[in-house]
Amino acid sequence: MTDQAVDTDGTAAGGAVPSPAGTAGEPANDQFVGRLRELKELRADVDRAGLDTLSGRKAPRARVLLVAGRPGSGRTALAEELVRRLAGDYPDGVLRARLSEPDGEPVPTERTARELLDALAVPAPPGACADDLCALLRDALKERRALLLLDDAADAEQVDALLPDTPGCLVVAVSQGPLTGIPDVRPCTLGGLDKAAAVELLSRAAGPVRITVDPRSAESLVEACAAHPAALVLAGGWLSVRPKAAVADLAKRVHDLPAEGSPLARVFRHTYASLSGPSARVLRLLSLAPAGHVDPHTASALAGCSVSGAKAALDDFAALGLVRRVASSLPQYEVPGCLVPLLRSLTESQDRPAELQLARARMLERTVRLLQSCRAVTEPDASAARKKIAGLPRALRFDSPGAAAEWLSTRRPALLAAARLAVADGELDTLARRLMAALTRALVAHYGTQAAAPDLYGIHRLVLDVAERRDLPREKAAALLNLADLDAQTGRTHDALARYRAALDAGRAADDPYATGRAMESVGGAYQELGDWSRASDWFGRALAQRLARGERADAARLYGRIAAVHTYAGRYGEALRNWSSALTGHRKNGDVAAQARALSEMARVQEYAGRPEESLRTCQEAVEWARHANDVRLQAALQLRLADTLERLGDPAAARLHRSAAERMLGGEYLEAARLETNGGAAPSACEIRSASAAD
């Protein structure tokens, strides 16, 4: 009922929501009251001839209908009802997006465009800028006849960037004021409800009996609330939890309130004054919830109370109309945007800054622990991470990976908002770093890097923004490396190269040997991906020199292998063998048996490429022995297949069959996979392996 009767500043969190078309001209929704004149005007505006039509030109873009009004005026409810009535005329469905958070912060156009593309099932490149995503969205809507509801627009630029370039689509925008700059838009500006509709709304919120038996008092209460929908919902909520209270008494109380602020502010103050001290404190602290998204854990951490106590308080607030329940498999609530400024004003006047800072820290710490638990549940049962979370309180543990994934999916908008909140003051303290790291790891654990890439870009850009503003070169280098890794893993190699170079500059400015070495090696990997073998070997050589100077022998041995791989790609087999030999020497000094086996395996392949099959055969046999010492069955099988191929080329098919049989016995059903690895392995790693090596370093 509240969703239709009072504006809560948008649809459920998550941005764009596709919905099926309805039937045009169907009767009004039972949950919607009043606004018949406004609906009629808006419906007529759809068919009104625009300026382009009058001039004889075809409209170049979608028509925009604007519902304007202050938060709480019922503007979203009216827009939703209009969309419901028009949906049947748009066979490609309805797309919904909220353009501002409940706290009034504008949603970046990039995020909105991506969510609309997701709703259309159109792939959007991770890391793409807002202009590219908007162009992709316009292209996707070019051949469609769809209806877009853009709720809570902060300004005309937000709406203009998303407008389809086709007159077949229609945009219904909701805003507080006019969208100056978009041509041919006439706002439908909302005031209070008419008396009959206001009484009906009050009746639904409070229950019909008391309203029916005392209609005059109900009208008086409507007058005291100025027929403002949000104020009426709060008044009705107050009555609904007090069955014995008379409507006349409430009407008198509201009339007697000081005439300060809006009707909503006066009724809110009355409702707030009726709360107990602990409940009032919990309500005030909800103003700190990220983007107004609240669950029992968030409320519990903010208030420092039990999760069950927080859940009971949220349910009480929902009955009063102070929060609204969000349709979800888990308990989720949202603070109406029209109440956020009022709650913030209360916290500023009644709570000390130190108390608010502590509440915020408790909330972010709880979020970190939940994210750590969410990731750890994906680990094997005997892992250190699983053992660690076994000691956590029951409320912070997940029963299964499925339960953790459901929580992560449901809370994703709030978690991303928490990340933005953690750095909103321009600082990057320890808690903010832990939150970013925990959120990144949880997203990757459940979705994988590719699927989580859009969110990961956003997280790392937050860190980069703070690092640049605060002149933190070490943090800047780390953020650039993370962003470059995402570019590399999503096929944006040129972008990755530019970011790796910027990370190198930042690492040098911070005098951070890890960042500089990592960046130099990654620059080499990017050049290798681009097929520039000379630059790749040069940059790997620079990274190698640094590792040798610092005595990092394991990394140096690995880099010799990367240089050898580049020389192999370039057909410089002599250089490749010399570097593989250096890599082999390094692995032997480090006692890394498995790495020795793999280095010998690659040497054998290069020898085969160089036309030295006898040497390749001897090296491969030695590699088999080392693989056996390392208990690497897969590598043993791959080497047995390589031996079989070499023996066949040397004219010994009988021995070749024996080695193939040995490989098949080792892997059984995995024999074909081993054969694939043998065929594709090569002296040089694949592009995916190159990127993984850079990311893991």
C-alpha positions in Angstrom: 0.0 0.0 0.0 2.8 2.4 0.9 4.5 1.8 -2.4 1.6 3.1 -4.3 0.4 5.8 -1.9 3.6 7.5 -1.0 6.7 8.2 -2.9 9.7 6.4 -1.4 12.0 7.8 -4.0 12.2 5.0 -6.5 11.9 1.3 -7.2 13.8 -1.4 -5.3 17.5 -0.9 -5.2 19.4 -2.3 -8.1 18.6 0.2 -10.8 17.0 -1.2 -13.9 14.2 -3.7 -13.6 12.5 -5.2 -16.7 8.8 -6.0 -16.4 6.3 -7.4 -18.8 3.8 -5.3 -20.6 0.3 -5.0 -19.3 -2.9 -4.0 -21.0 -3.5 -0.5 -22.1 -6.6 1.2 -20.7 -7.1 -1.3 -17.9 -8.8 0.0 -14.7 -6.7 1.7 -12.0 -4.7 -0.4 -9.6 -6.6 -1.2 -6.4 -3.5 0.1 -4.4 -3.5 3.5 -6.1 -5.7 6.3 -5.0 -6.5 9.7 -6.5 -4.5 11.7 -9.2 -7.2 11.0 -11.9 -6.8 14.5 -13.4 -3.0 14.2 -13.5 -3.3 10.8 -15.1 -5.6 12.1 -17.8 -3.3 15.0 -18.5 -0.2 12.8 -18.8 -2.1 10.3 -21.0 -3.1 13.1 -23.3 0.5 14.4 -23.4 1.6 11.1 -25.0 -0.5 11.8 -28.1 0.2 15.5 -28.1 1.9 16.8 -31.2 5.4 17.9 -30.4 7.4 20.8 -31.8 9.1 18.6 -34.4 5.8 17.2 -35.6 4.3 20.7 -35.9 7.2 21.8 -38.0 6.8 18.8 -40.3 9.8 16.9 -39.1 9.8 13.4 -37.6 10.7 13.4 -33.8 14.3 12.3 -33.6 14.1 11.0 -30.0 11.7 9.4 -27.5 9.0 11.6 -26.0 9.6 12.5 -22.3 6.8 12.8 -19.8 7.7 14.5 -16.5 6.1 13.9 -13.1 7.5 16.7 -10.9 7.0 17.0 -7.1 8.8 17.0 -3.8 9.8 13.7 -2.2 6.8 12.2 -0.5 4.3 13.8 -2.8 3.4 10.5 -4.4 5.3 11.2 -7.6 6.7 7.7 -8.0 3.3 6.2 -7.3 1.7 8.3 -10.0 4.5 7.5 -12.5 4.2 3.7 -11.8 0.4 3.9 -12.3 0.9 5.7 -15.6 3.4 3.2 -16.7 1.1 0.4 -15.8 -1.7 1.9 -17.9 0.6 2.5 -20.9 2.6 -0.7 -20.8 0.3 -2.5 -23.3 1.3 0.0 -26.0 4.9 -1.0 -25.7 5.4 -4.6 -26.6 9.2 -4.7 -25.7 8.3 -4.1 -22.0 9.1 -1.6 -19.3 12.6 -0.7 -18.0 12.9 1.0 -14.6 15.9 2.8 -13.2 16.5 5.0 -10.2 18.7 8.0 -10.9 19.4 9.0 -7.3 20.0 7.2 -4.1 17.5 7.6 -1.2 20.0 10.0 0.4 19.8 12.2 -2.7 23.2 11.3 -4.2 23.0 11.1 -8.0 23.6 7.6 -9.4 26.5 7.7 -12.0 25.2 7.5 -15.5 27.6 4.7 -16.2 26.0 2.5 -13.5 22.5 3.2 -14.7 23.3 2.5 -18.4 24.9 -0.8 -17.4 21.9 -1.9 -15.4 19.5 -1.0 -18.2 21.7 -3.0 -20.6 21.7 -5.9 -18.2 17.9 -5.7 -18.0 17.8 -5.9 -21.8 20.2 -8.9 -21.7 22.7 -6.9 -23.9 26.4 -7.6 -23.0 28.2 -4.5 -21.8 32.0 -4.4 -21.9 33.5 -4.2 -18.3 35.3 -1.0 -17.8 33.5 0.9 -20.6 32.9 4.6 -20.0 29.5 6.2 -19.6 29.5 7.6 -23.2 30.2 4.1 -24.7 27.6 2.5 -22.5 24.9 5.1 -23.3 25.7 4.7 -27.0 25.3 0.9 -26.6 22.0 1.4 -24.8 20.6 3.7 -27.6 21.7 1.2 -30.2 19.9 -1.6 -28.3 16.7 0.4 -28.1 16.8 1.5 -31.8 14.6 -1.3 -33.0 12.5 -1.6 -29.9 9.3 -0.1 -28.7 9.9 0.1 -24.9 8.8 2.2 -22.0 11.4 3.7 -19.6 10.7 4.9 -16.1 13.5 7.0 -14.9 12.8 7.7 -11.2 14.2 10.5 -9.0 16.2 12.3 -11.7 18.6 14.8 -10.2 19.0 16.9 -13.3 18.3 17.0 -17.1 21.7 15.7 -18.0 21.0 12.3 -16.3 17.9 11.8 -18.4 19.3 13.2 -21.6 22.2 10.8 -21.6 19.7 7.8 -21.5 17.1 9.0 -24.0 16.5 6.5 -26.8 17.1 7.8 -30.3 13.8 6.5 -31.5 10.3 8.0 -31.3 8.9 4.5 -30.8 10.0 4.5 -27.1 8.5 6.6 -24.3 10.3 7.9 -21.2 8.5 8.7 -18.0 10.8 10.8 -15.8 10.3 11.6 -12.1 12.0 14.7 -10.7 11.7 17.4 -8.1 11.7 20.2 -10.6 11.7 20.9 -14.3 14.2 19.2 -16.6 15.5 22.3 -18.2 17.5 21.5 -21.4 15.3 18.7 -22.7 13.0 20.1 -25.3 9.2 19.7 -25.5 8.7 18.6 -21.9 5.8 19.8 -19.9 5.9 18.9 -16.2 2.9 17.5 -14.4 3.5 19.1 -11.0 2.0 17.5 -7.9 0.6 19.1 -4.8 -1.6 17.5 -2.2 -4.3 14.8 -2.9 -7.9 15.8 -3.3 -9.9 15.4 -0.1 -11.6 12.1 -1.1 -8.4 10.4 -2.2 -6.6 11.7 1.0 -9.3 10.2 3.2 -9.1 6.9 1.3 -5.3 6.8 1.7 -5.6 7.5 5.5 -8.3 4.8 5.7 -5.9 2.2 4.1 -3.1 3.2 6.4 -5.0 3.3 9.6 -7.8 0.8 9.0 -11.3 1.8 7.7 -13.4 1.5 10.9 -12.3 4.6 12.8 -12.3 6.6 9.6 -15.8 5.5 8.7 -17.3 6.2 12.1 -15.7 9.7 12.4 -15.4 11.1 8.8 -15.3 14.7 10.1 -12.2 14.0 12.2 -10.6 12.2 9.3 -11.1 15.2 7.1 -9.7 17.4 9.9 -6.6 15.2 10.0 -6.3 15.4 6.2 -6.4 19.1 6.5 -3.7 19.1 9.2 -1.5 17.0 7.0 -2.2 19.3 4.0 -3.3 16.1 2.1 0.4 15.3 1.7 0.6 11.5 0.9 3.7 10.7 3.0 2.4 12.7 6.0 -0.9 10.8 5.8 0.9 7.4 5.7 2.8 8.3 8.9 -0.4 9.5 10.5 -2.2 6.3 9.5 0.7 4.2 10.7 0.6 5.9 14.1 -3.1 5.1 14.4 -2.7 1.5 13.1 -0.4 0.6 16.0 -2.8 2.3 18.5 -6.2 0.6 18.1 -7.8 2.6 20.9 -6.6 6.0 19.8 -9.2 8.4 18.3 -8.8 10.0 15.0 -10.0 13.3 16.5 -7.2 13.2 19.2 -4.5 12.8 16.5 -6.1 15.5 14.3 -6.0 17.9 17.3 -2.4 17.0 18.1 -1.2 17.6 14.6 -3.1 20.9 14.4 -1.5 22.0 17.7 2.1 21.2 16.5 4.3 24.3 15.8 3.8 25.4 12.2 7.5 24.8 11.4 8.6 23.0 8.3 6.5 21.0 5.9 3.4 18.9 6.9 5.5 15.8 6.6 8.2 17.2 9.0 5.5 18.0 11.6 3.8 14.6 11.4 7.2 12.9 11.5 8.2 14.8 14.7 5.0 13.7 16.3 5.6 10.0 15.3 9.2 10.2 16.4 8.2 11.7 19.8 6.1 8.7 20.5 9.0 6.3 20.2 10.9 4.9 23.2 14.4 6.2 23.8 16.2 3.1 22.4 13.8 2.9 19.4 14.3 6.6 18.6 18.1 6.0 18.7 17.9 3.1 16.3 15.7 5.1 14.0 18.1 8.1 14.0 21.1 5.8 13.2 19.4 4.4 10.2 20.4 7.7 8.5 23.9 6.2 8.3 22.8 3.1 6.4 24.5 3.0 3.0 22.1 4.5 0.4 19.2 3.9 2.8 19.4 0.1 2.5 18.9 -1.6 5.8 18.8 -5.2 7.0 18.8 -6.5 10.6 22.6 -6.9 10.6 23.0 -3.3 9.6 20.6 -2.0 12.2 22.2 -4.2 14.8 25.7 -3.0 14.2 24.6 0.7 14.0 22.8 0.5 17.3 25.0 -2.0 19.1 22.1 -4.3 19.8 21.2 -7.9 19.0 20.2 -8.9 15.5 16.8 -10.1 16.7 16.2 -6.8 18.6 17.1 -4.9 15.4 14.7 -7.0 13.4 11.9 -6.3 15.8 12.6 -2.6 15.7 12.6 -2.5 11.9 9.3 -4.3 11.8 7.9 -1.7 14.2 9.2 1.0 12.0 7.6 -0.6 8.9 4.2 -0.7 10.7 4.6 3.1 11.4 5.5 3.9 7.8 9.0 5.0 8.9 10.7 2.3 6.7 9.4 0.1 3.9 9.9 -3.6 3.4 11.6 -4.6 0.2 10.4 -7.7 -1.6 13.2 -10.2 -1.0 13.9 -13.7 0.3 15.9 -12.1 3.1 14.6 -9.4 5.5 15.4 -6.1 3.7 14.1 -2.6 4.4 14.6 0.8 2.9 14.5 4.3 4.5 12.1 6.5 2.4 14.1 9.2 0.7 11.7 11.9 2.0 12.6 10.9 5.6 16.4 10.8 5.2 17.0 14.6 5.6 14.8 14.6 8.7 16.7 11.7 10.3 20.0 13.3 9.5 18.9 16.5 11.1 18.0 14.6 14.3 21.4 12.8 14.4 23.2 16.1 14.0 21.3 17.6 17.0 21.0 14.7 19.3 24.1 12.4 18.7 27.7 13.3 19.4 30.0 13.0 16.3 32.1 10.4 18.2 29.1 8.2 18.7 28.1 8.5 15.0 31.7 7.6 14.0 31.7 4.6 16.3 28.3 3.4 14.9 29.6 3.8 11.3 32.7 1.8 12.2 30.6 -1.0 13.8 28.5 -1.2 10.7 31.5 -1.4 8.4 33.3 -3.9 10.6 30.2 -6.1 10.7 30.0 -5.9 6.9 33.7 -6.9 6.6 33.1 -10.0 8.8 30.1 -11.0 6.8 32.0 -10.7 3.6 34.9 -12.7 4.9 32.5 -15.4 6.0 30.7 -15.2 2.6 34.0 -15.9 0.8 35.3 -18.5 3.3 32.3 -20.7 2.9 33.4 -21.4 -0.7 36.7 -22.8 0.5 37.3 -26.6 1.2 36.1 -27.8 4.6 39.6 -28.4 5.9 40.9 -25.0 4.8 42.2 -22.4 7.3 39.5 -20.0 6.2 36.7 -22.5 7.1 38.3 -23.2 10.4 38.5 -19.5 11.2 34.8 -18.8 10.5 33.8 -21.8 12.6 34.7 -19.7 15.6 32.4 -16.8 14.6 29.0 -16.2 16.2 26.2 -18.1 14.5 24.7 -14.9 13.1 27.9 -14.3 11.1 28.1 -17.7 9.5 26.4 -19.0 6.4 25.1 -22.6 6.2 26.2 -23.2 2.7 27.8 -21.6 -0.4 24.3 -21.2 -1.8 23.1 -19.3 1.2 26.2 -17.0 1.1 25.6 -16.4 -2.7 22.0 -15.5 -2.0 23.0 -13.0 0.7 25.7 -11.5 -1.6 23.3 -11.1 -4.5 20.5 -9.6 -2.3 22.8 -7.2 -0.4 25.0 -6.3 -3.5 23.6 -2.8 -3.9 24.0 -2.1 -0.2 27.5 -3.6 -0.1 28.7 -1.4 -3.1 27.1 1.6 -1.4 29.0 0.7 1.8 32.2 0.7 -0.2 31.4 4.2 -1.4 30.5 5.3 2.1 33.8 3.9 3.5 35.8 6.4 1.4 33.2 9.2 1.2 35.3 11.4 3.6 38.3 11.2 1.2 40.2 8.9 3.6 41.5 5.4 3.0 41.9 4.1 6.6 42.5 0.5 7.6 38.8 -0.4 7.9 38.1 1.0 4.4 41.0 -1.1 2.9 39.7 -4.2 4.6 36.2 -3.6 3.3 37.4 -3.1 -0.3 39.6 -6.3 -0.1 36.8 -8.4 1.5 34.2 -7.2 -1.0 36.5 -7.9 -3.9 37.4 -11.4 -2.7 33.7 -12.3 -2.1 32.6 -11.1 -5.5 35.4 -13.1 -7.3 34.8 -16.2 -5.2 31.1 -16.4 -6.0 30.9 -14.8 -9.5 34.4 -15.1 -11.0 36.5 -12.2 -12.2 34.7 -11.9 -15.6 31.2 -11.7 -14.2 32.2 -9.5 -11.3 34.4 -7.2 -13.4 31.9 -4.2 -13.6 31.7 -4.1 -9.8 35.4 -4.6 -9.4 36.1 -1.7 -11.7 33.9 0.5 -9.5 35.7 -0.7 -6.3 39.2 -0.1 -7.6 38.2 3.3 -9.1 37.0 4.4 -5.6 40.5 3.6 -4.2 42.2 5.3 -7.1 40.1 8.4 -6.7 41.0 8.7 -3.0 44.6 8.0 -3.7 44.8 10.7 -6.4 43.0 13.3 -4.3 45.1 12.5 -1.2 48.4 12.1 -3.1 49.0 8.5 -1.9 51.3 7.1 -4.6 51.5 3.6 -3.0 47.7 3.2 -2.9 47.5 4.8 -6.4 50.0 2.2 -7.8 48.0 -0.7 -6.2 44.7 0.6 -7.6 46.1 1.1 -11.1 47.6 -2.4 -11.0 44.2 -3.9 -10.0 42.4 -1.9 -12.7 45.0 -2.9 -15.3 44.7 -6.6 -14.4 40.9 -6.3 -15.0 41.6 -4.7 -18.3 44.0 -7.5 -19.2 41.5 -10.2 -18.1 38.7 -8.7 -20.1 40.6 -8.2 -23.3 41.4 -4.5 -23.0 45.1 -4.9 -23.5 45.9 -1.4 -24.7 44.1 0.1 -21.7 45.9 -2.4 -19.5 49.3 -1.3 -20.9 48.6 2.4 -20.2 47.5 1.6 -16.6 50.5 -0.6 -16.0 52.8 2.2 -17.1 51.0 4.7 -14.8 51.3 2.2 -12.0 55.0 2.0 -12.6 55.3 5.8 -12.3 53.3 5.7 -9.1 55.3 2.8 -7.7 58.6 4.7 -8.4 57.1 7.8 -6.7 56.3 5.7 -3.7 59.7 4.0 -3.7 57.7 0.7 -3.7 59.9 -2.1 -5.1 57.0 -4.6 -5.2 54.8 -2.3 -7.2 57.5 -1.3 -9.6 58.6 -4.9 -10.2 55.0 -6.0 -10.6 54.3 -3.2 -13.0 57.4 -3.8 -15.2 56.6 -7.5 -15.5 53.0 -6.7 -16.3 54.0 -4.2 -19.0 56.0 -7.0 -20.5 53.0 -9.3 -20.3 50.9 -6.7 -22.1 53.4 -6.4 -24.9 53.5 -10.2 -25.1 49.8 -10.2 -25.5 50.1 -7.7 -28.3 52.8 -9.7 -30.0 55.6 -7.2 -29.6 58.2 -9.7 -28.6 61.2 -7.3 -28.5 59.5 -4.9 -26.0 58.1 -7.9 -24.0 61.5 -9.4 -23.5 63.0 -6.0 -22.7 60.5 -5.3 -19.9 60.8 -8.8 -18.5 64.5 -8.2 -18.5 64.1 -5.0 -16.5 61.9 -6.8 -14.0 64.4 -9.7 -13.8 67.3 -7.3 -13.1 65.3 -5.8 -10.1 64.5 -9.3 -8.8 68.2 -10.3 -9.0 69.3 -7.1 -7.3 66.9 -7.8 -4.4 67.9 -11.5 -4.2 64.4 -12.7 -5.0 65.5 -15.9 -6.5 62.2 -17.7 -7.0 60.7 -14.7 -8.9 63.9 -14.4 -10.9 63.7 -18.0 -12.0 60.1 -17.5 -13.0 61.0 -14.4 -15.1 63.8 -16.3 -16.9 60.9 -18.6 -18.0 58.8 -15.7 -19.2 61.7 -14.3 -21.2 62.3 -17.8 -22.7 58.6 -18.0 -23.7 58.8 -14.7 -25.5 61.9 -15.8 -27.4 60.1 -19.0 -28.4 57.2 -17.0 -29.8 59.7 -14.9 -31.8 61.4 -18.0 -33.1 64.7 -17.3 -31.3 65.2 -20.8 -30.1 68.8 -20.4 -29.0 67.9 -17.5 -26.7 64.9 -19.4 -25.5 67.0 -22.4 -24.5 69.6 -20.2 -22.7 66.9 -18.6 -20.6 65.2 -21.9 -19.9 68.5 -23.2 -18.7 68.9 -20.2 -16.4 65.3 -20.8 -15.1 66.1 -24.5 -14.5 69.3 -23.6 -12.5 67.3 -21.2 -10.4 64.5 -23.7 -9.7 67.2 -26.3 -8.7 68.8 -23.8 -6.2 65.4 -23.0 -4.8 64.5 -26.7 -4.4 61.3 -26.4 -6.5 61.0 -29.9 -8.0 57.8 -29.3 -9.8 59.2 -26.1 -11.4 62.3 -28.0 -12.5 60.1 -30.6 -14.3 58.1 -27.9 -16.1 61.2 -26.0 -17.2 62.7 -29.2 -18.6 59.4 -29.9 -20.3 59.5 -26.5 -22.0 63.2 -27.0 -22.9 62.3 -30.2 -24.6 59.6 -28.5 -26.7 61.9 -25.7 -27.8 64.6 -28.3 -28.8 61.9 -30.0 -30.9 61.0 -26.7 -32.5 64.7 -26.2 -33.2 65.0 -29.5 -35.1 66.9 -31.4 -32.4 64.6 -34.4 -31.7 67.3 -36.5 -30.0 68.1 -33.8 -27.5 64.4 -33.2 -27.0 63.8 -36.9 -26.3 66.6 -37.0 -23.6 65.3 -33.7 -22.0 61.8 -35.0 -22.0 62.8 -38.2 -20.3 64.6 -36.3 -17.6 61.5 -34.1 -17.2 59.3 -37.2 -16.7 61.6 -38.3 -13.8 61.4 -34.9 -12.1 57.6 -34.8 -12.6 57.5 -38.2 -10.9 59.5 -36.9 -8.0 57.0 -33.9 -7.8 54.0 -36.3 -7.9 52.6 -34.2 -10.7 50.5 -36.9 -12.5 49.1 -34.6 -15.1 52.5 -33.3 -16.1 53.8 -36.9 -16.3 51.0 -37.9 -18.6 51.5 -34.8 -20.8 55.2 -35.6 -21.1 54.5 -39.2 -21.9 52.4 -38.0 -24.8 55.2 -35.7 -25.9 57.6 -38.6 -25.8 55.2 -40.6 -27.9 55.1 -37.9 -30.6 58.9 -37.5 -30.6 59.4 -41.3 -30.8 57.0 -41.5 -33.7 59.0 -38.8 -35.6 62.2 -40.7 -34.8 60.7 -43.9 -36.3 59.9 -45.9 -33.2 56.0 -46.4 -33.2 56.1 -49.3 -30.8 57.8 -47.2 -28.1 55.3 -44.4 -28.9 52.4 -46.7 -28.2 53.8 -47.7 -24.8 54.1 -44.1 -23.7 50.5 -43.3 -24.9 49.2 -46.3 -22.9 51.1 -45.1 -19.9 49.5 -41.7 -20.1 46.1 -43.2 -20.5 46.6 -45.3 -17.4 47.7 -42.3 -15.4 44.7 -40.1 -16.1 41.9 -42.6 -17.1 39.0 -40.4 -18.2 41.2 -37.4 -18.2 43.3 -38.8 -21.0 41.8 -36.5 -23.7 42.3 -33.5 -21.5 46.0 -34.4 -21.0 46.3 -34.7 -24.8 44.8 -31.3 -25.2 47.3 -29.8 -22.8 50.1 -31.5 -24.6 48.9 -30.2 -28.0 48.3 -26.6 -26.8 50.8 -26.2 -23.9 53.8 -25.0 -25.9 56.9 -23.4 -24.6 55.0 -20.1 -24.3 52.0 -19.9 -22.0 48.6 -18.9 -23.3 47.3 -15.4 -23.0 45.2 -16.4 -20.1 48.2 -17.9 -18.3 50.2 -14.8 -18.9 47.5 -12.6 -17.3 47.1 -15.1 -14.4 50.8 -15.0 -13.8 50.8 -11.2 -13.6 47.7 -11.1 -11.3 49.1 -13.8 -8.9 52.5 -12.2 -8.5 
